[in-house]
Amino acid sequence: MPICQNCGNEWTWIQSVAAFKMKCPHCGKKQYETNKSRQIRSWLDFLPLAVFPITVLLDLSLWAVLVTIIAAVIASFIFHPSILKLSNKQEPFW
């Protein structure tokens, strides 16, 4: 789980998912996602799109394709807080 770089408190899974503004729920200071964490998250967000060609190659039914893509979206959502790392400064993406 992410740890606030200002106060050192660990965020819970629910706090990590609900942190759209990336403010620490303990100290209220703004936090930024690290460059490495953003890169990993971008690959994780790409997972549902990467699953689609595999399901087409396996000639799965439409329902199987939808279930597989929905499962990939849910997995991406569930694992996001575990890869989220925080920083006090905003880093450039590249």
mmCIF file of the C-alpha atoms, coordinates in Angstrom:
data_MODEL
# 
_entry.id   MODEL 
# 
loop_
_atom_site.group_PDB 
_atom_site.id 
_atom_site.type_symbol 
_atom_site.label_atom_id 
_atom_site.label_alt_id 
_atom_site.label_comp_id 
_atom_site.label_asym_id 
_atom_site.label_entity_id 
_atom_site.label_seq_id 
_atom_site.pdbx_PDB_ins_code 
_atom_site.Cartn_x 
_atom_site.Cartn_y 
_atom_site.Cartn_z 
_atom_site.occupancy 
_atom_site.B_iso_or_equiv 
_atom_site.pdbx_formal_charge 
_atom_site.auth_seq_id 
_atom_site.auth_comp_id 
_atom_site.auth_asym_id 
_atom_site.auth_atom_id 
_atom_site.pdbx_PDB_model_num 
ATOM 1  C CA . MET A 1 1  ? 0.000   0.000   0.000   1.00 0.00 ? 1  MET A CA 1 
ATOM 2  C CA . PRO A 1 2  ? 1.181   3.561   -0.599  1.00 0.00 ? 2  PRO A CA 1 
ATOM 3  C CA . ILE A 1 3  ? 2.938   5.459   2.160   1.00 0.00 ? 3  ILE A CA 1 
ATOM 4  C CA . CYS A 1 4  ? 2.649   9.240   2.468   1.00 0.00 ? 4  CYS A CA 1 
ATOM 5  C CA . GLN A 1 5  ? 6.075   10.768  1.958   1.00 0.00 ? 5  GLN A CA 1 
ATOM 6  C CA . ASN A 1 6  ? 5.156   13.695  4.213   1.00 0.00 ? 6  ASN A CA 1 
ATOM 7  C CA . CYS A 1 7  ? 3.799   12.041  7.378   1.00 0.00 ? 7  CYS A CA 1 
ATOM 8  C CA . GLY A 1 8  ? 4.867   8.418   6.815   1.00 0.00 ? 8  GLY A CA 1 
ATOM 9  C CA . ASN A 1 9  ? 1.395   6.936   7.324   1.00 0.00 ? 9  ASN A CA 1 
ATOM 10 C CA . GLU A 1 10 ? 0.314   4.025   5.172   1.00 0.00 ? 10 GLU A CA 1 
ATOM 11 C CA . TRP A 1 11 ? -2.901  4.422   3.216   1.00 0.00 ? 11 TRP A CA 1 
ATOM 12 C CA . THR A 1 12 ? -5.512  1.682   3.285   1.00 0.00 ? 12 THR A CA 1 
ATOM 13 C CA . TRP A 1 13 ? -6.726  0.016   0.103   1.00 0.00 ? 13 TRP A CA 1 
ATOM 14 C CA . ILE A 1 14 ? -9.967  2.031   0.154   1.00 0.00 ? 14 ILE A CA 1 
ATOM 15 C CA . GLN A 1 15 ? -8.108  5.307   0.773   1.00 0.00 ? 15 GLN A CA 1 
ATOM 16 C CA . SER A 1 16 ? -5.810  4.509   -2.165  1.00 0.00 ? 16 SER A CA 1 
ATOM 17 C CA . VAL A 1 17 ? -8.718  3.833   -4.513  1.00 0.00 ? 17 VAL A CA 1 
ATOM 18 C CA . ALA A 1 18 ? -10.643 6.896   -3.348  1.00 0.00 ? 18 ALA A CA 1 
ATOM 19 C CA . ALA A 1 19 ? -7.638  9.255   -3.557  1.00 0.00 ? 19 ALA A CA 1 
ATOM 20 C CA . PHE A 1 20 ? -8.530  10.974  -6.822  1.00 0.00 ? 20 PHE A CA 1 
ATOM 21 C CA . LYS A 1 21 ? -7.039  14.274  -5.647  1.00 0.00 ? 21 LYS A CA 1 
ATOM 22 C CA . MET A 1 22 ? -4.040  12.421  -4.163  1.00 0.00 ? 22 MET A CA 1 
ATOM 23 C CA . LYS A 1 23 ? -4.282  14.195  -0.815  1.00 0.00 ? 23 LYS A CA 1 
ATOM 24 C CA . CYS A 1 24 ? -3.103  12.277  2.202   1.00 0.00 ? 24 CYS A CA 1 
ATOM 25 C CA . PRO A 1 25 ? -6.094  11.329  4.376   1.00 0.00 ? 25 PRO A CA 1 
ATOM 26 C CA . HIS A 1 26 ? -3.911  11.678  7.488   1.00 0.00 ? 26 HIS A CA 1 
ATOM 27 C CA . CYS A 1 27 ? -2.039  14.977  7.036   1.00 0.00 ? 27 CYS A CA 1 
ATOM 28 C CA . GLY A 1 28 ? -3.930  16.523  4.084   1.00 0.00 ? 28 GLY A CA 1 
ATOM 29 C CA . LYS A 1 29 ? -0.784  17.240  2.039   1.00 0.00 ? 29 LYS A CA 1 
ATOM 30 C CA . LYS A 1 30 ? -0.836  16.712  -1.718  1.00 0.00 ? 30 LYS A CA 1 
ATOM 31 C CA . GLN A 1 31 ? 1.008   13.622  -2.910  1.00 0.00 ? 31 GLN A CA 1 
ATOM 32 C CA . TYR A 1 32 ? 2.068   12.676  -6.428  1.00 0.00 ? 32 TYR A CA 1 
ATOM 33 C CA . GLU A 1 33 ? 2.400   9.321   -8.088  1.00 0.00 ? 33 GLU A CA 1 
ATOM 34 C CA . THR A 1 34 ? 6.014   8.425   -8.831  1.00 0.00 ? 34 THR A CA 1 
ATOM 35 C CA . ASN A 1 35 ? 7.188   8.066   -12.406 1.00 0.00 ? 35 ASN A CA 1 
ATOM 36 C CA . LYS A 1 36 ? 7.856   4.331   -11.987 1.00 0.00 ? 36 LYS A CA 1 
ATOM 37 C CA . SER A 1 37 ? 4.391   3.781   -10.509 1.00 0.00 ? 37 SER A CA 1 
ATOM 38 C CA . ARG A 1 38 ? 2.748   5.646   -13.417 1.00 0.00 ? 38 ARG A CA 1 
ATOM 39 C CA . GLN A 1 39 ? 4.633   3.537   -15.933 1.00 0.00 ? 39 GLN A CA 1 
ATOM 40 C CA . ILE A 1 40 ? 3.552   0.285   -14.273 1.00 0.00 ? 40 ILE A CA 1 
ATOM 41 C CA . ARG A 1 41 ? -0.033  1.561   -13.976 1.00 0.00 ? 41 ARG A CA 1 
ATOM 42 C CA . SER A 1 42 ? -0.109  2.421   -17.679 1.00 0.00 ? 42 SER A CA 1 
ATOM 43 C CA . TRP A 1 43 ? 0.788   -1.192  -18.499 1.00 0.00 ? 43 TRP A CA 1 
ATOM 44 C CA . LEU A 1 44 ? -1.834  -2.411  -16.054 1.00 0.00 ? 44 LEU A CA 1 
ATOM 45 C CA . ASP A 1 45 ? -4.440  -0.114  -17.635 1.00 0.00 ? 45 ASP A CA 1 
ATOM 46 C CA . PHE A 1 46 ? -3.496  -1.546  -21.044 1.00 0.00 ? 46 PHE A CA 1 
ATOM 47 C CA . LEU A 1 47 ? -4.232  -5.108  -19.856 1.00 0.00 ? 47 LEU A CA 1 
ATOM 48 C CA . PRO A 1 48 ? -7.926  -5.187  -20.900 1.00 0.00 ? 48 PRO A CA 1 
ATOM 49 C CA . LEU A 1 49 ? -6.993  -4.084  -24.419 1.00 0.00 ? 49 LEU A CA 1 
ATOM 50 C CA . ALA A 1 50 ? -4.206  -6.664  -24.599 1.00 0.00 ? 50 ALA A CA 1 
ATOM 51 C CA . VAL A 1 51 ? -6.607  -9.440  -23.623 1.00 0.00 ? 51 VAL A CA 1 
ATOM 52 C CA . PHE A 1 52 ? -8.934  -8.744  -26.557 1.00 0.00 ? 52 PHE A CA 1 
ATOM 53 C CA . PRO A 1 53 ? -6.664  -10.054 -29.380 1.00 0.00 ? 53 PRO A CA 1 
ATOM 54 C CA . ILE A 1 54 ? -5.953  -13.206 -27.378 1.00 0.00 ? 54 ILE A CA 1 
ATOM 55 C CA . THR A 1 55 ? -9.655  -13.921 -27.001 1.00 0.00 ? 55 THR A CA 1 
ATOM 56 C CA . VAL A 1 56 ? -10.166 -13.369 -30.728 1.00 0.00 ? 56 VAL A CA 1 
ATOM 57 C CA . LEU A 1 57 ? -7.293  -15.723 -31.595 1.00 0.00 ? 57 LEU A CA 1 
ATOM 58 C CA . LEU A 1 58 ? -8.804  -18.393 -29.351 1.00 0.00 ? 58 LEU A CA 1 
ATOM 59 C CA . ASP A 1 59 ? -12.134 -17.919 -31.153 1.00 0.00 ? 59 ASP A CA 1 
ATOM 60 C CA . LEU A 1 60 ? -14.093 -17.410 -27.947 1.00 0.00 ? 60 LEU A CA 1 
ATOM 61 C CA . SER A 1 61 ? -17.749 -16.451 -27.911 1.00 0.00 ? 61 SER A CA 1 
ATOM 62 C CA . LEU A 1 62 ? -18.803 -12.842 -27.414 1.00 0.00 ? 62 LEU A CA 1 
ATOM 63 C CA . TRP A 1 63 ? -19.818 -13.551 -23.816 1.00 0.00 ? 63 TRP A CA 1 
ATOM 64 C CA . ALA A 1 64 ? -16.449 -15.131 -23.040 1.00 0.00 ? 64 ALA A CA 1 
ATOM 65 C CA . VAL A 1 65 ? -14.677 -12.115 -24.550 1.00 0.00 ? 65 VAL A CA 1 
ATOM 66 C CA . LEU A 1 66 ? -16.776 -9.696  -22.469 1.00 0.00 ? 66 LEU A CA 1 
ATOM 67 C CA . VAL A 1 67 ? -16.268 -11.677 -19.271 1.00 0.00 ? 67 VAL A CA 1 
ATOM 68 C CA . THR A 1 68 ? -12.522 -11.857 -19.884 1.00 0.00 ? 68 THR A CA 1 
ATOM 69 C CA . ILE A 1 69 ? -12.230 -8.127  -20.547 1.00 0.00 ? 69 ILE A CA 1 
ATOM 70 C CA . ILE A 1 70 ? -14.369 -7.260  -17.521 1.00 0.00 ? 70 ILE A CA 1 
ATOM 71 C CA . ALA A 1 71 ? -12.202 -9.561  -15.378 1.00 0.00 ? 71 ALA A CA 1 
ATOM 72 C CA . ALA A 1 72 ? -9.077  -7.768  -16.668 1.00 0.00 ? 72 ALA A CA 1 
ATOM 73 C CA . VAL A 1 73 ? -10.602 -4.369  -15.813 1.00 0.00 ? 73 VAL A CA 1 
ATOM 74 C CA . ILE A 1 74 ? -11.490 -5.572  -12.304 1.00 0.00 ? 74 ILE A CA 1 
ATOM 75 C CA . ALA A 1 75 ? -7.990  -7.016  -11.818 1.00 0.00 ? 75 ALA A CA 1 
ATOM 76 C CA . SER A 1 76 ? -6.481  -3.706  -12.923 1.00 0.00 ? 76 SER A CA 1 
ATOM 77 C CA . PHE A 1 77 ? -8.682  -1.869  -10.415 1.00 0.00 ? 77 PHE A CA 1 
ATOM 78 C CA . ILE A 1 78 ? -7.855  -4.274  -7.569  1.00 0.00 ? 78 ILE A CA 1 
ATOM 79 C CA . PHE A 1 79 ? -4.082  -4.216  -8.064  1.00 0.00 ? 79 PHE A CA 1 
ATOM 80 C CA . HIS A 1 80 ? -3.759  -0.444  -8.571  1.00 0.00 ? 80 HIS A CA 1 
ATOM 81 C CA . PRO A 1 81 ? -3.320  0.435   -4.860  1.00 0.00 ? 81 PRO A CA 1 
ATOM 82 C CA . SER A 1 82 ? -0.598  -2.177  -4.407  1.00 0.00 ? 82 SER A CA 1 
ATOM 83 C CA . ILE A 1 83 ? 1.573   -0.610  -7.137  1.00 0.00 ? 83 ILE A CA 1 
ATOM 84 C CA . LEU A 1 84 ? 0.858   3.011   -6.190  1.00 0.00 ? 84 LEU A CA 1 
ATOM 85 C CA . LYS A 1 85 ? 3.974   4.742   -4.856  1.00 0.00 ? 85 LYS A CA 1 
ATOM 86 C CA . LEU A 1 86 ? 3.903   8.343   -3.652  1.00 0.00 ? 86 LEU A CA 1 
ATOM 87 C CA . SER A 1 87 ? 6.246   11.317  -3.829  1.00 0.00 ? 87 SER A CA 1 
ATOM 88 C CA . ASN A 1 88 ? 6.213   14.888  -2.492  1.00 0.00 ? 88 ASN A CA 1 
ATOM 89 C CA . LYS A 1 89 ? 7.238   16.250  -5.903  1.00 0.00 ? 89 LYS A CA 1 
ATOM 90 C CA . GLN A 1 90 ? 5.629   15.800  -9.273  1.00 0.00 ? 90 GLN A CA 1 
ATOM 91 C CA . GLU A 1 91 ? 8.011   14.004  -11.610 1.00 0.00 ? 91 GLU A CA 1 
ATOM 92 C CA . PRO A 1 92 ? 7.975   14.276  -15.422 1.00 0.00 ? 92 PRO A CA 1 
ATOM 93 C CA . PHE A 1 93 ? 6.539   11.196  -17.106 1.00 0.00 ? 93 PHE A CA 1 
ATOM 94 C CA . TRP A 1 94 ? 9.579   10.632  -19.324 1.00 0.00 ? 94 TRP A CA 1 
# 
